């Protein structure tokens, strides 16, 4: 197999793509874009869950509530 840009011999990767060592031209394997988007979505979901878990833990440690507080005097104490 040769590079489509410079014609230099390249070795095809296990999934079908390659990166040319001569001109640094890259060809992504078929279906790569869909796998990349799915991987980003999984990473984003994990990151958001981790952030939410840490915020809840920090709120418990500091004694704060997670939601907004009621204005003063609405509970009959003001």
C-alpha positions in Angstrom: 0.0 0.0 0.0 1.2 3.5 -0.7 0.4 6.9 0.6 -2.3 8.7 -1.4 -0.5 12.0 -1.0 3.2 11.3 -1.6 3.3 7.7 -2.9 5.6 6.5 -0.1 5.0 2.9 1.0 3.0 2.6 4.2 1.7 -0.2 6.4 -2.0 -0.4 6.9 -3.2 -0.4 10.5 -5.2 -3.2 12.1 -8.5 -1.3 11.4 -7.7 -0.1 7.9 -6.2 3.4 8.4 -2.6 4.5 8.1 -0.2 7.4 8.9 2.5 8.1 6.4 6.0 8.4 8.0 7.3 10.5 5.1 4.7 13.3 4.7 2.6 12.7 7.9 -0.6 12.2 5.8 -3.2 10.2 7.8 -6.2 8.2 6.6 -8.7 7.2 9.2 -10.1 3.7 9.2 -13.7 3.2 8.1 -16.2 4.0 10.9 -13.7 5.9 12.9 -15.7 9.1 13.2 -18.7 7.3 14.7 -16.5 5.5 17.2 -14.8 8.7 18.1 -18.1 10.6 18.7 -19.4 7.6 20.8 -16.2 7.6 22.9 -16.5 11.3 23.5 -20.1 10.9 24.7 -19.1 8.1 27.1 -16.3 10.2 28.5 -18.5 13.3 28.9 -21.2 11.3 30.7 -18.6 9.8 33.1 -17.0 13.2 33.7 -20.4 14.8 34.4 -21.4 12.0 36.8 -18.0 12.3 38.6 -18.4 16.0 38.9 -22.0 15.7 40.3 -20.8 13.0 42.8 -17.9 15.3 44.0 -20.2 18.3 44.4 -22.7 16.3 46.4 -19.9 15.0 48.7 -18.5 18.6 49.1 -21.9 19.9 50.0 -22.4 17.2 52.6 -19.0 18.0 54.2 -19.7 21.7 54.4 -23.2 21.3 55.6 -24.7 23.2 52.6 -27.8 22.1 50.9 -27.6 21.2 47.2 -30.6 23.4 46.2 -31.4 27.1 46.6 -32.2 28.4 50.1 -35.6 29.9 50.9 -35.6 33.6 51.4 -35.4 34.7 55.1 -38.6 34.8 57.1 -40.6 32.3 55.0 -40.3 29.6 57.7 -41.7 31.6 60.5 -38.3 32.3 62.0 -37.7 35.8 60.9 
